Amino acid sequence: MNQLRILHITPWFPCKRTPNHAPFVLDHVKALQPFSYNEILHMDIDEMQNGIFPTVKYGEENIDGLKIRTFRFVNFPKKWKI
């Protein structure tokens, strides 16, 4: 039998930069582990830091067997919506 595949897309997720941010999202995904294959797409947004131009950085990591892909949007003006 094929296992259900779920892609979780979230702006809230504990990561290296903010390890205590929204731990309930990670708990939710871990609870689904026995029943489905889960991947996480974390959209991390940093508004207007030191740079001039908006930048997108990509990273991958594994936490407890979960594949986490992070797109970090840096230096995006607050008036821009992603």
C-alpha positions, 0 to 999 in steps of 0.5 A, spaced: 500 500 500 502 506 498 503 511 504 500 518 504 505 523 502 504 530 506 507 537 504 507 542 510 508 549 508 509 554 514 512 560 515 512 558 523 517 553 524 523 552 529 529 552 526 537 554 527 535 561 527 529 561 532 529 554 535 523 556 540 519 558 534 512 555 534 514 548 536 507 545 536 508 545 528 514 540 529 510 536 534 504 536 529 508 533 524 511 528 528 505 525 530 503 524 523 510 520 522 507 513 523 501 514 518 505 518 512 511 521 509 512 528 511 516 534 508 516 541 511 517 547 506 519 553 511 518 560 509 522 564 513 522 571 512 526 577 515 524 584 514 529 589 512 536 588 515 542 590 513 542 589 506 540 593 500 537 588 496 532 582 497 535 576 497 532 568 498 537 563 501 535 556 501 537 550 506 536 543 507 536 539 514 533 533 517 530 533 524 528 526 527 528 523 520 524 529 517 526 533 511 526 540 512 527 545 506 527 552 508 527 558 504 529 564 507 527 571 505 532 576 507 531 584 506 524 584 504 520 591 505 514 590 510 510 593 504 511 587 500 507 581 501 510 574 500 
